[in-house]
């Protein structure tokens, strides 16, 4: 039997859950007063403030993307505990690779087994339809020509398709003596709130990341990041100014899960508003892989923003301390230029005019940092423009005055956004130095697919 299916890229609804499966952000708002409008605007705007959990860490080269395989396709694993399962790859000998099983509760949220609000699954850790099997694309191998280790009770062959490339893994269930890889790609220092991968580490300090460091090379161990700056503004009826920044966010750290392949970190956040009001609580999950991070965010608006608000602008940018000599690049939009040369004099006009790009990046001697912001179909009428800033002047709040540089995105033109459900995905990557960014941007557009078969040839 063959079960072909495609998984969407990205898949925002499955990573962030706000309450039970059918529950999203619910905004019980009174729009008859200015205070009610302030609440409505900031609940909507906070979805973009939630970028703070994602756009400040970076991830892998193009040959090493993560694979998140729905366990519903792996019927022979259903009912088995994780200890009886192995994910194997062949090249040509077959051996266990690093992987993890991330369970979901009946409401569809990930089960996070550590922290003040840790949770557990009702099935006691057995595989079921809504769980995820997670491994790295780079660990997959070829179609097997050698036997699998041990004597598995049943096996699924999983063919992974990324453009013209094909790789395979074998999901096997054992009665005992399960093969296991000892390799771990991520670690989490809970006391220091630091996530470490292959080439970078990120430090949280409150609701948004405040530290980013390379793990090797001349700059290793020194934080390159001042903070993630998120600034939102609008005018009520075109007259009354509204504004908030990242210091208006409060958070409660709830739970985490650490596996060999990724860390899931959940917080409950809210934004302080005027006159003692705040937004409803919002759960966010940072998903940290070997060297990259994702944060899908889903939101529901009970009114169209333009009904009451004008001049809406949300700016989210990484403020680096001092990367002079690095090169800024935006494939398809701008020619690369060096940080510290006056923002690339020939490119300044294009940036100010609202240049747009799918990928923006800083290329240094030891790494390339790339940022991606994908807007869902209901948000594509919004103008998404490049933010690039070099300035010695303060842009408070911040730890170090000035930006050298700040890079990110500015979202404007909200007039066609309707009430209802919307989503976006923020992704960040740490690529090798001098990486081909055009090829990277093209690779992001490739949707991976899987074909799962029962393998009875062992």
ROKOLMI-931120 format. One record per residue (C-alpha): x, y, z. Coordinates in nm, 4 decimals. Each point is the difference from the previous one (the first is absolute). Layout:
+----------+----------+----------+
:        x :        y :        z :
+----------+----------+----------+
:        X :        Y :        Z :
...
+----------+----------+----------+
//
This chain:
+----------+----------+----------+
:        x :        y :        z :
+----------+----------+----------+
:   0.0000 :   0.0000 :   0.0000 :
:   0.1259 :   0.3451 :  -0.0863 :
:  -0.1113 :   0.3135 :   0.1779 :
:   0.1054 :   0.3131 :  -0.1906 :
:  -0.0462 :   0.3378 :   0.1586 :
:   0.1410 :   0.3488 :  -0.0013 :
:   0.0691 :   0.2113 :   0.3054 :
:  -0.0466 :   0.3764 :  -0.0350 :
:   0.3063 :   0.2234 :   0.0307 :
:  -0.0236 :   0.1754 :   0.2336 :
:  -0.2669 :  -0.1631 :   0.2196 :
:  -0.0931 :   0.2723 :   0.2485 :
:  -0.3120 :  -0.1449 :   0.1630 :
:   0.1826 :  -0.3024 :   0.1455 :
:   0.2784 :   0.1623 :   0.1982 :
:  -0.1772 :   0.2686 :   0.1966 :
:  -0.3186 :  -0.0978 :   0.1845 :
:  -0.1951 :   0.2517 :   0.1977 :
:  -0.2247 :  -0.2117 :   0.2180 :
:  -0.1763 :  -0.3078 :  -0.1382 :
:   0.0135 :  -0.1045 :  -0.3655 :
:  -0.3024 :   0.2015 :  -0.1029 :
:   0.0986 :   0.2971 :   0.2173 :
:   0.2022 :   0.2963 :  -0.1189 :
:   0.0548 :   0.3502 :   0.1310 :
:  -0.3340 :   0.1268 :   0.1203 :
:  -0.0320 :   0.3739 :   0.0283 :
:  -0.2968 :   0.1003 :   0.2120 :
:   0.0231 :   0.3713 :  -0.0688 :
:  -0.2194 :   0.3007 :   0.0475 :
:   0.0667 :   0.2205 :  -0.2984 :
:  -0.2201 :   0.2878 :   0.1102 :
:   0.2774 :   0.1705 :   0.1970 :
:   0.3529 :   0.1127 :  -0.0731 :
:   0.1273 :  -0.2448 :   0.2623 :
:  -0.1817 :  -0.2843 :  -0.1729 :
:   0.1585 :   0.0952 :  -0.3302 :
:   0.3422 :   0.0118 :   0.1637 :
:  -0.0579 :  -0.3534 :   0.1242 :
:  -0.1102 :  -0.1217 :  -0.3425 :
:   0.2968 :   0.1555 :  -0.1755 :
:   0.2552 :  -0.1395 :   0.2419 :
:  -0.1446 :  -0.3486 :   0.0021 :
:   0.0390 :   0.0014 :  -0.3784 :
:   0.3402 :   0.1666 :   0.0141 :
:   0.1303 :  -0.2428 :   0.2593 :
:  -0.0089 :  -0.2796 :  -0.2533 :
:   0.2869 :   0.1819 :  -0.1672 :
:   0.1664 :   0.0732 :   0.3328 :
:   0.0091 :  -0.3782 :   0.0351 :
:   0.2720 :   0.0061 :  -0.2642 :
:   0.2281 :   0.0462 :   0.2996 :
:  -0.0037 :  -0.3746 :   0.0534 :
:   0.1142 :  -0.0755 :  -0.3510 :
:   0.1927 :   0.2538 :  -0.1948 :
:   0.2940 :   0.0139 :   0.2358 :
:   0.1523 :  -0.3445 :  -0.0521 :
:   0.1337 :  -0.1573 :  -0.3121 :
:   0.0282 :  -0.3346 :  -0.1684 :
:   0.1500 :  -0.2535 :  -0.2334 :
:   0.1357 :  -0.0155 :  -0.3525 :
:  -0.2369 :  -0.0933 :  -0.2817 :
:   0.1077 :  -0.3656 :  -0.0035 :
:  -0.1139 :  -0.0499 :   0.3575 :
:  -0.3617 :   0.0974 :   0.0429 :
:  -0.2172 :  -0.1646 :   0.2640 :
:  -0.2647 :  -0.2573 :  -0.0884 :
:  -0.3186 :  -0.0071 :   0.2076 :
:  -0.1877 :  -0.3158 :  -0.0941 :
:  -0.3600 :  -0.0434 :   0.1233 :
:  -0.0178 :  -0.3271 :   0.1933 :
:  -0.3448 :  -0.0607 :  -0.1433 :
:   0.1733 :  -0.1266 :  -0.3160 :
:   0.2006 :  -0.2599 :   0.1958 :
:  -0.2748 :  -0.2448 :   0.0898 :
:   0.2275 :  -0.2832 :   0.1141 :
:   0.1393 :   0.2246 :   0.2762 :
:  -0.3389 :   0.0820 :   0.1492 :
:  -0.0309 :  -0.1049 :   0.3626 :
:   0.3759 :  -0.0527 :   0.0437 :
:   0.2011 :   0.1929 :   0.2613 :
:   0.2935 :   0.2073 :  -0.1226 :
:   0.2460 :  -0.2535 :   0.1421 :
:  -0.1165 :  -0.2626 :  -0.2498 :
:   0.0509 :   0.2199 :  -0.3058 :
:   0.3072 :   0.0772 :  -0.2088 :
:   0.0464 :   0.2277 :  -0.3012 :
:   0.2702 :  -0.1464 :  -0.2233 :
:   0.1892 :   0.1136 :  -0.3101 :
:   0.2164 :  -0.1995 :  -0.2425 :
:   0.3172 :   0.1036 :  -0.1820 :
:   0.0256 :  -0.2892 :  -0.0833 :
:   0.0140 :  -0.1564 :   0.3496 :
:  -0.3053 :   0.0817 :   0.2093 :
:   0.0271 :   0.1646 :   0.3419 :
:  -0.2072 :   0.2047 :   0.2426 :
:  -0.0077 :   0.3802 :  -0.0435 :
:  -0.0945 :   0.2714 :   0.2537 :
:  -0.3742 :   0.0558 :   0.0195 :
:  -0.2698 :   0.0883 :   0.2488 :
:  -0.3667 :  -0.0643 :   0.0551 :
:  -0.1937 :   0.3153 :   0.0873 :
:  -0.3399 :  -0.0906 :   0.1363 :
:  -0.3163 :   0.2048 :  -0.0072 :
:  -0.2801 :  -0.0013 :   0.2527 :
:  -0.3660 :  -0.0507 :  -0.1018 :
:  -0.0275 :   0.3750 :  -0.0574 :
:   0.2842 :  -0.0051 :  -0.2549 :
:   0.2642 :   0.1825 :   0.2091 :
:   0.3483 :  -0.1431 :   0.0351 :
:   0.0589 :  -0.1900 :   0.3223 :
:   0.2879 :   0.1794 :   0.1746 :
:   0.1324 :  -0.2190 :   0.2789 :
:   0.2021 :   0.2526 :   0.2051 :
:  -0.0720 :   0.3319 :   0.1699 :
:  -0.2568 :   0.1585 :   0.2319 :
:  -0.2868 :  -0.0830 :  -0.2362 :
:   0.1308 :  -0.3343 :  -0.1285 :
:  -0.2553 :  -0.2301 :  -0.1622 :
:  -0.0407 :  -0.3681 :  -0.0830 :
:  -0.1932 :  -0.1950 :  -0.2602 :
:  -0.2984 :  -0.2151 :   0.0915 :
:   0.1416 :  -0.2949 :  -0.1971 :
:   0.3066 :  -0.0284 :   0.2239 :
:   0.2497 :   0.0831 :  -0.2743 :
:  -0.1178 :  -0.2412 :  -0.2695 :
:   0.0033 :   0.1119 :  -0.3646 :
:  -0.3329 :   0.1161 :  -0.1385 :
:  -0.1333 :   0.1846 :  -0.3040 :
:   0.0691 :   0.3559 :   0.1127 :
:   0.3649 :  -0.0419 :   0.1100 :
:   0.3062 :   0.1122 :  -0.1982 :
:   0.3136 :  -0.1950 :  -0.0890 :
:   0.2866 :   0.2491 :  -0.0417 :
:   0.3467 :  -0.0483 :  -0.1532 :
:   0.2469 :   0.1858 :  -0.2206 :
:  -0.0133 :  -0.0243 :  -0.3792 :
:   0.3793 :  -0.0303 :  -0.0112 :
:  -0.0166 :  -0.3232 :   0.2024 :
:  -0.2253 :  -0.1767 :  -0.2511 :
:   0.1710 :  -0.2427 :  -0.2366 :
:  -0.0585 :  -0.2025 :  -0.3142 :
:  -0.2474 :  -0.2725 :  -0.0833 :
:   0.1204 :  -0.2952 :   0.2004 :
:   0.1883 :  -0.2934 :  -0.1473 :
:   0.1179 :  -0.1389 :   0.3352 :
:  -0.2018 :  -0.1519 :   0.2857 :
:  -0.1157 :   0.2123 :   0.2902 :
:   0.1648 :  -0.0685 :   0.3371 :
:  -0.1727 :  -0.2432 :   0.2349 :
:  -0.3379 :  -0.1534 :  -0.0707 :
:  -0.2658 :   0.2686 :  -0.0336 :
:  -0.3634 :  -0.1036 :   0.0376 :
:  -0.1053 :   0.2366 :  -0.2788 :
:   0.1581 :   0.2697 :  -0.2155 :
:  -0.1149 :   0.3005 :  -0.2002 :
:   0.2200 :   0.1281 :  -0.2826 :
:  -0.0296 :   0.3806 :  -0.0238 :
:   0.1116 :   0.1641 :  -0.3252 :
:   0.0633 :   0.3738 :   0.0445 :
:  -0.0168 :   0.2230 :  -0.3057 :
:   0.1544 :   0.3476 :  -0.0050 :
:  -0.0091 :   0.1272 :  -0.3575 :
:   0.2042 :  -0.2429 :  -0.2128 :
:   0.1632 :  -0.1579 :   0.3067 :
:  -0.1151 :  -0.3271 :   0.1572 :
:   0.1022 :  -0.1481 :   0.3334 :
:  -0.1332 :  -0.2802 :   0.2159 :
:  -0.0383 :  -0.0922 :   0.3652 :
:  -0.1460 :  -0.3145 :   0.1539 :
:  -0.2353 :   0.0240 :   0.2974 :
:   0.0247 :  -0.3318 :   0.1828 :
:  -0.1816 :  -0.1456 :   0.2996 :
:   0.1827 :  -0.2499 :   0.2197 :
:  -0.1091 :  -0.2263 :   0.2810 :
:   0.3324 :   0.0541 :   0.1803 :
:   0.3661 :   0.0992 :  -0.0592 :
:  -0.0917 :   0.3141 :  -0.1943 :
:   0.2917 :   0.1601 :  -0.1912 :
:   0.0675 :   0.3524 :   0.1290 :
:   0.2237 :   0.2881 :  -0.1109 :
:   0.1932 :   0.1768 :   0.2760 :
:   0.0334 :   0.3243 :  -0.2028 :
:  -0.1781 :   0.3105 :   0.1331 :
:  -0.0207 :   0.3171 :  -0.2088 :
:  -0.1411 :   0.2443 :   0.2557 :
:   0.0346 :   0.0739 :   0.3681 :
:  -0.1811 :   0.2282 :   0.2394 :
:   0.1470 :   0.1612 :   0.3118 :
:  -0.3232 :   0.0615 :   0.1878 :
:   0.1545 :   0.1980 :   0.2865 :
:   0.1657 :   0.2472 :  -0.2395 :
:  -0.2854 :  -0.0256 :  -0.2548 :
:   0.2489 :  -0.0632 :  -0.2817 :
:  -0.0656 :  -0.2214 :  -0.3037 :
:   0.3068 :  -0.1366 :  -0.1793 :
:   0.0266 :  -0.1545 :  -0.3434 :
:   0.2803 :  -0.0779 :  -0.2404 :
:   0.1214 :   0.3513 :  -0.0749 :
:  -0.2005 :   0.2456 :   0.2118 :
:  -0.1499 :   0.0445 :   0.3418 :
:  -0.2814 :   0.2287 :   0.1095 :
:  -0.0750 :   0.1442 :   0.3418 :
:  -0.3467 :   0.1077 :   0.1064 :
:  -0.0420 :   0.2815 :   0.2523 :
:  -0.3655 :   0.0631 :   0.0589 :
:  -0.2509 :  -0.0264 :  -0.2829 :
:   0.2434 :   0.0460 :  -0.2906 :
:   0.3537 :  -0.1240 :  -0.0786 :
:   0.2774 :   0.2300 :   0.1190 :
:   0.3136 :  -0.1988 :  -0.0853 :
:   0.1390 :  -0.1701 :  -0.3114 :
:   0.3502 :  -0.1443 :  -0.0302 :
:   0.1956 :  -0.2140 :  -0.2417 :
:   0.1460 :  -0.3191 :   0.1473 :
:   0.3243 :  -0.0056 :  -0.2032 :
:   0.2396 :   0.2419 :  -0.1687 :
:   0.1544 :   0.3299 :   0.1126 :
:  -0.3379 :   0.1416 :   0.1124 :
:  -0.1030 :  -0.3075 :   0.1995 :
:  -0.1634 :   0.0606 :   0.3360 :
:  -0.0589 :   0.3742 :  -0.0493 :
:  -0.3604 :   0.1085 :  -0.0342 :
:  -0.0547 :   0.1651 :  -0.3361 :
:  -0.3552 :   0.1082 :   0.0775 :
:  -0.1251 :   0.2960 :   0.2014 :
:  -0.3613 :  -0.1154 :  -0.0178 :
:  -0.2897 :  -0.0667 :  -0.2293 :
:  -0.1785 :   0.3310 :  -0.0486 :
:  -0.3716 :  -0.0120 :  -0.0722 :
:  -0.1713 :   0.3343 :  -0.0403 :
:  -0.3700 :   0.0330 :  -0.0883 :
:  -0.1931 :   0.3208 :  -0.0599 :
:  -0.3344 :   0.1183 :  -0.1356 :
:  -0.2506 :   0.2845 :   0.0210 :
:  -0.3543 :  -0.0342 :   0.1270 :
:  -0.2344 :   0.1789 :  -0.2439 :
:   0.3157 :   0.1511 :  -0.1471 :
:   0.0479 :   0.2204 :   0.3087 :
:   0.0923 :  -0.1777 :   0.3238 :
:   0.3477 :  -0.1585 :  -0.0066 :
:   0.0516 :  -0.3549 :   0.1306 :
:   0.3398 :  -0.1646 :   0.0449 :
:   0.1626 :  -0.2940 :   0.1774 :
:   0.3415 :  -0.1685 :   0.0050 :
:   0.1548 :  -0.3255 :   0.1207 :
:   0.0330 :   0.1258 :   0.3584 :
:  -0.3786 :   0.0109 :   0.0251 :
:  -0.0095 :  -0.3814 :  -0.0195 :
:  -0.0194 :  -0.2136 :   0.3131 :
:   0.0350 :  -0.3763 :   0.0060 :
:  -0.0245 :  -0.3099 :   0.2148 :
:   0.2296 :  -0.2871 :  -0.0899 :
:  -0.2189 :  -0.3101 :  -0.0027 :
:   0.1642 :  -0.3154 :  -0.1348 :
:   0.2579 :  -0.1524 :  -0.2321 :
:   0.1032 :  -0.3216 :  -0.1650 :
:   0.3546 :  -0.0906 :  -0.1050 :
:   0.0657 :  -0.2792 :  -0.2484 :
:   0.3003 :  -0.0969 :  -0.2109 :
:  -0.1255 :   0.2044 :  -0.2966 :
:  -0.1861 :   0.3040 :   0.1341 :
:  -0.1038 :   0.1991 :   0.3060 :
:  -0.3578 :   0.1168 :   0.0502 :
:  -0.0346 :   0.2950 :   0.2392 :
:  -0.3434 :   0.1347 :   0.0967 :
:  -0.0820 :   0.3330 :   0.1608 :
:  -0.3191 :   0.1802 :   0.0875 :
:   0.0274 :   0.3639 :  -0.1059 :
:  -0.2060 :   0.3147 :   0.0140 :
:   0.0405 :   0.3685 :  -0.0821 :
:  -0.0614 :   0.2793 :   0.2503 :
:  -0.2494 :   0.2584 :  -0.1197 :
:  -0.1291 :   0.3331 :   0.1224 :
:  -0.1993 :   0.0495 :   0.3214 :
:   0.0948 :  -0.3368 :   0.1508 :
:  -0.1297 :  -0.2060 :  -0.2920 :
:   0.1962 :  -0.2793 :  -0.1638 :
:  -0.0518 :  -0.2348 :  -0.2925 :
:  -0.1319 :  -0.3521 :   0.0586 :
:   0.2668 :  -0.2609 :   0.0686 :
:   0.1734 :  -0.1432 :  -0.3053 :
:   0.1951 :  -0.3255 :  -0.0035 :
:   0.3079 :  -0.0006 :  -0.2251 :
:   0.2402 :  -0.2835 :  -0.0801 :
:   0.3555 :   0.0528 :  -0.1170 :
:   0.1216 :  -0.3054 :  -0.1941 :
:   0.3805 :  -0.0148 :  -0.0028 :
:   0.1781 :  -0.2472 :  -0.2282 :
:   0.3668 :  -0.0754 :  -0.0498 :
:   0.0717 :   0.3537 :  -0.1205 :
:  -0.3326 :   0.1496 :  -0.0980 :
:  -0.3305 :   0.1022 :   0.1456 :
:  -0.3651 :   0.0279 :  -0.1062 :
:  -0.2983 :   0.1774 :   0.1506 :
:  -0.3350 :  -0.0363 :  -0.1749 :
:  -0.2630 :   0.2344 :   0.1466 :
:  -0.3745 :  -0.0147 :  -0.0493 :
:  -0.2400 :   0.2808 :   0.0843 :
:  -0.3678 :   0.0792 :  -0.0234 :
:  -0.1192 :   0.3595 :  -0.0475 :
:  -0.3573 :   0.0871 :   0.0960 :
:   0.0051 :   0.3143 :  -0.2109 :
:   0.1795 :   0.1309 :  -0.3075 :
:   0.2855 :   0.2220 :   0.1286 :
:  -0.0693 :   0.2802 :  -0.2485 :
:  -0.3519 :   0.0517 :   0.1366 :
:   0.1397 :   0.1997 :   0.2910 :
:   0.3744 :   0.0295 :  -0.0455 :
:   0.2233 :   0.1684 :  -0.2570 :
:   0.3747 :   0.0270 :  -0.0615 :
:   0.0528 :  -0.3468 :   0.1471 :
:   0.3661 :  -0.0965 :   0.0000 :
:   0.1797 :  -0.2925 :   0.1620 :
:   0.3817 :  -0.0050 :  -0.0112 :
:   0.1913 :  -0.3071 :   0.1217 :
:   0.3795 :   0.0126 :  -0.0274 :
:   0.3062 :  -0.1642 :   0.1505 :
:   0.2234 :   0.2707 :   0.1468 :
:   0.3609 :  -0.1208 :  -0.0249 :
:   0.2681 :   0.1541 :   0.2195 :
:   0.2809 :   0.0379 :  -0.2555 :
:   0.0259 :  -0.1968 :  -0.3244 :
:   0.1961 :   0.2564 :  -0.1995 :
:   0.1648 :  -0.1675 :  -0.2959 :
:  -0.2755 :  -0.2600 :  -0.0407 :
:  -0.2084 :   0.0208 :  -0.3186 :
:  -0.3744 :   0.0519 :  -0.0202 :
:  -0.1821 :  -0.1857 :  -0.2784 :
:  -0.3593 :  -0.0371 :  -0.1174 :
:  -0.0153 :  -0.2398 :  -0.2978 :
:  -0.2145 :   0.1332 :  -0.2821 :
:  -0.0344 :   0.3454 :   0.1565 :
:   0.3392 :   0.1578 :   0.0739 :
:   0.3648 :  -0.0402 :  -0.0866 :
:   0.2081 :  -0.0963 :   0.3064 :
:   0.1796 :   0.2810 :   0.1806 :
:   0.2292 :   0.0283 :   0.3020 :
:  -0.1243 :   0.0923 :   0.3453 :
:   0.1573 :   0.3275 :   0.1086 :
:   0.0362 :   0.1653 :  -0.3398 :
:  -0.3030 :   0.2250 :   0.0435 :
:  -0.2597 :  -0.2683 :  -0.0702 :
:   0.1320 :  -0.0619 :  -0.3487 :
:  -0.0557 :   0.3458 :  -0.1395 :
:  -0.1283 :  -0.1271 :  -0.3337 :
:  -0.2565 :  -0.2257 :   0.1714 :
:  -0.1334 :   0.2426 :   0.2610 :
:  -0.2600 :   0.1440 :  -0.2332 :
:  -0.1369 :  -0.3418 :  -0.0901 :
:  -0.0334 :  -0.0968 :   0.3675 :
:  -0.1746 :   0.3252 :   0.0861 :
:  -0.2348 :  -0.0506 :  -0.2961 :
:  -0.1220 :  -0.3272 :   0.1509 :
:   0.2123 :  -0.2781 :  -0.1462 :
:  -0.1500 :  -0.3461 :   0.0581 :
:   0.1764 :  -0.3365 :   0.0207 :
:  -0.0840 :  -0.3534 :   0.1088 :
:   0.3421 :  -0.0391 :   0.1664 :
:   0.2293 :   0.2570 :   0.1594 :
:   0.3437 :  -0.0887 :   0.1322 :
:   0.3229 :   0.1143 :   0.1617 :
:   0.3109 :  -0.1735 :  -0.1346 :
:   0.3055 :  -0.0072 :   0.2260 :
:   0.3379 :  -0.1755 :   0.0100 :
:  -0.1309 :  -0.2957 :   0.2026 :
:  -0.3735 :  -0.0207 :  -0.0759 :
:  -0.2936 :   0.1357 :  -0.1955 :
:  -0.3103 :   0.0997 :   0.1965 :
:  -0.3192 :  -0.0188 :  -0.2074 :
:  -0.3520 :   0.1094 :   0.0938 :
:  -0.3274 :  -0.0996 :  -0.1650 :
:  -0.3524 :   0.1242 :   0.0713 :
:  -0.2836 :  -0.1809 :  -0.1779 :
:  -0.3462 :   0.1546 :   0.0062 :
:  -0.3062 :  -0.2212 :  -0.0361 :
:  -0.2411 :   0.0483 :  -0.2916 :
:  -0.2318 :   0.2321 :   0.1927 :
:   0.2889 :   0.2364 :   0.0819 :
:   0.1610 :   0.0247 :  -0.3433 :
:  -0.1581 :   0.3369 :  -0.0664 :
:   0.2273 :   0.1428 :   0.2711 :
:   0.3171 :   0.1701 :  -0.1215 :
:   0.3022 :  -0.1831 :   0.1420 :
:   0.3096 :   0.2145 :  -0.0426 :
:   0.3641 :  -0.0299 :   0.0988 :
:   0.1238 :   0.1689 :   0.3150 :
:   0.3695 :   0.0883 :  -0.0066 :
:   0.1331 :   0.2579 :   0.2436 :
:   0.3490 :   0.1207 :   0.0896 :
:   0.0062 :   0.2792 :   0.2524 :
:   0.1912 :   0.1080 :   0.3096 :
:  -0.3130 :   0.1607 :   0.1404 :
:  -0.2021 :  -0.1653 :   0.2738 :
:  -0.3234 :  -0.1783 :  -0.0865 :
:  -0.1142 :  -0.0785 :   0.3543 :
:  -0.0656 :  -0.2340 :   0.1605 :
:   0.3337 :  -0.1703 :  -0.0622 :
:   0.3151 :  -0.1146 :   0.1825 :
:   0.2553 :   0.1561 :  -0.2372 :
:  -0.0818 :   0.3294 :  -0.1689 :
:  -0.0280 :  -0.0146 :  -0.3772 :
:  -0.0334 :  -0.2711 :  -0.2622 :
:   0.2903 :  -0.1527 :  -0.1887 :
:  -0.2104 :  -0.1170 :  -0.1725 :
:  -0.3665 :  -0.0769 :   0.0696 :
:  -0.1601 :  -0.2296 :  -0.2577 :
:  -0.3539 :  -0.1270 :  -0.0294 :
:  -0.3365 :   0.0774 :  -0.1550 :
:  -0.2588 :   0.2792 :   0.0111 :
:  -0.3698 :  -0.0805 :  -0.0542 :
:  -0.2288 :   0.2756 :  -0.1290 :
:  -0.3150 :   0.0413 :  -0.2169 :
:  -0.2467 :  -0.1921 :   0.2158 :
:  -0.3046 :   0.1413 :  -0.1759 :
:  -0.1038 :  -0.3249 :  -0.1720 :
:   0.0449 :  -0.2293 :   0.3017 :
:  -0.3404 :  -0.1350 :   0.1013 :
:  -0.1301 :  -0.1378 :   0.3246 :
:   0.0572 :  -0.3712 :   0.0482 :
:   0.2886 :  -0.2418 :   0.0343 :
:   0.3528 :   0.0796 :  -0.1214 :
:   0.3484 :  -0.1467 :   0.0318 :
:   0.3644 :   0.0726 :  -0.0648 :
:   0.3270 :  -0.1875 :   0.0522 :
:   0.3331 :   0.1459 :   0.1075 :
:   0.3119 :  -0.2050 :  -0.0732 :
:   0.3676 :   0.0675 :   0.0588 :
:   0.3109 :  -0.1821 :  -0.1206 :
:   0.3760 :  -0.0140 :   0.0569 :
:   0.1522 :  -0.0964 :  -0.3321 :
:   0.3692 :  -0.0478 :  -0.0814 :
:   0.2068 :   0.3067 :  -0.0869 :
:  -0.0260 :   0.1039 :  -0.3675 :
:  -0.3081 :  -0.2153 :  -0.0467 :
:  -0.1871 :   0.0308 :  -0.3306 :
:  -0.3036 :   0.1969 :   0.1141 :
:  -0.1732 :  -0.0182 :  -0.3382 :
:   0.0084 :  -0.3798 :   0.0194 :
:  -0.1149 :   0.0144 :   0.3612 :
:  -0.2972 :   0.2220 :  -0.0856 :
:  -0.0955 :  -0.2311 :  -0.2868 :
:   0.0221 :  -0.3024 :   0.2305 :
:  -0.2417 :   0.1549 :   0.2487 :
:  -0.2702 :  -0.0099 :  -0.2643 :
:   0.0304 :  -0.3775 :  -0.0462 :
:  -0.2768 :  -0.1900 :   0.1770 :
:   0.1174 :  -0.3313 :   0.1479 :
:  -0.2101 :  -0.3131 :  -0.0431 :
:  -0.0026 :  -0.3539 :   0.1355 :
:  -0.1025 :  -0.3431 :  -0.1245 :
:  -0.0470 :  -0.2657 :   0.2680 :
:  -0.0062 :  -0.3732 :  -0.0767 :
:   0.0041 :  -0.3188 :   0.2064 :
:   0.3429 :  -0.1622 :  -0.0329 :
:  -0.0175 :  -0.3769 :   0.0476 :
:   0.3313 :  -0.0922 :  -0.1661 :
:   0.2260 :  -0.0090 :   0.3070 :
+----------+----------+----------+
//
